[in-house]
Amino acid sequence: MTYIAIIITFVLIENFILTQFLGLCPFIGVSRNMDSAVGMGFAVIFVMSMASLTTWAVYNLILLPLGIAYLQTITFILIIATLVQFVEMIIQKTSPPLYKALGIYLPLITTNCAVMGIALIAVRKEYNALESFV
């Protein structure tokens, strides 16, 4: 399967929010205003993409070789929390109105089950780095 087909499949057919109802809290919370909904969408997409790539690298290059794969959940939570803080700082500096509009929903990306779900699914299905990122 080509990577373009994978992208189309996950965007249109296997969309986490629409098929598995993962990550609905921010989706519902900020969808009243188009600008904040788009901003939250990009923030979640960025965090999901970076989290899946980073967690893949940490799991395969650190946790597995050291025999501590049982620490994957806590490690993934720390990685996701760090990425969300990074995104929050960037949005706060570059777009204060968007930062204010997103409010409490921006830090809630940390607890978004879609972000954690994609990281765990990528590890469980043994995707390579590019497949995890896509």
N, C-alpha and C positions, 0 to 999 in steps of 0.2 A: 504494500500500500504506500502510495507516495505521501509526502508530507502535506501537500496541498489537500489531498483527500482527507487526511487526518484532521486538518484544520476545519475543513467544511463539515466533516462529521461532527466534531465537537461543538461547533458554533450553531449548527442548524438542527442536528439530530440528537446528539448526546449532551446537550446543554445542561450543565449542573443545576442551574436554577429551575429550568423548565421541566426536566425529566426526573430529577432526584430530589427536588425541593431543598437543596443545600444552599445556605447563604441567603435566606429570605429576609432576615431582619434589616440589613442595610438597603436591600432592594426595595422593600416596602417603605422604610423610614424616610428616605430622601427622594422618592420618586414623585413628589408633589411638584417639584421645580425641575425643569429640564436641564438647566445648567448644573445644579447640584447632582442630579442623577447621572449625567454624563461624567462629571468629575469623580463621583464615587465609582462609577463603572471602570474608568481608567485606573483609578487607584487599586481596585480589587484585581483587575487584570494584571497590572504590574506586579503586585504582591504575589499573586498566584504563580505567575511565570517565574519570577525570581526565587520564590520559595521552592518550587518544584526543582529548579536547576540547582540551587544551593543545597537543598536536602539530599538530592541525588548524590552530589559530590561528597558531602559529609558522610553519608551512609556508606557509599562504596569505597571511599578513599581513607576514611578514618574508623568508623564504627565496625565495619566488617573485618578489616585487617587486624584490628585490636581485639576482636572477639567480644565486643560490647554492643552488639546490635540491639540488645534488650533496652538500651537507653534511647532508642530512636524517638519515642514519643516526647519525652522531655526535651531532647535535643531539637526536634522539629518545632516545638512550641517556642523555644528560645530564639530560633532562627526567624520564625514568623513574627514574633514580637519585635525583634530588632528591625526587620524590614518595614514593619508598620510604623515604627518610630521614625525611621528614615523618611518614609513617604510623608508622614505628618509634618516633619521639619521642612521638607521641600515645599509642600503646599502652603504652609504657614508663611514661608519667605516669599514665594512667587505669586501667590494669590490669596491674600488675606480675606477677601469676600467669600471665596469658595471655602476656605478653612472655617470661617464662621458659619456658613450655610450647612456644612457637613456636621458640625457640632460633635455630639457624642458618638455619632455613627462611624466616624473615622477611626478612633481607637478600637471600636468593636470589630474591625477587620481582623484583629488578633484572635478573637474567639469565633470567627466565621468558620463554620464547619466545612465550607467549600474549599477554603485555603488548606486546611489540615487534611481534608479528604483527598485532594489532588496529590499532596505530598505522599500520603500513605499508599494510595493506589499506584502511583508511579514506582514505588519501592516494591510493593507486593507483586506487580505484574512484570517486574524486572526490566523496565524500560531503560534504554540507554540515555545519555545526557540530552541529546537532541529531541528524542521522543518525550522525555520528561518536560522539556522546555515548551515544546509545541503543545 
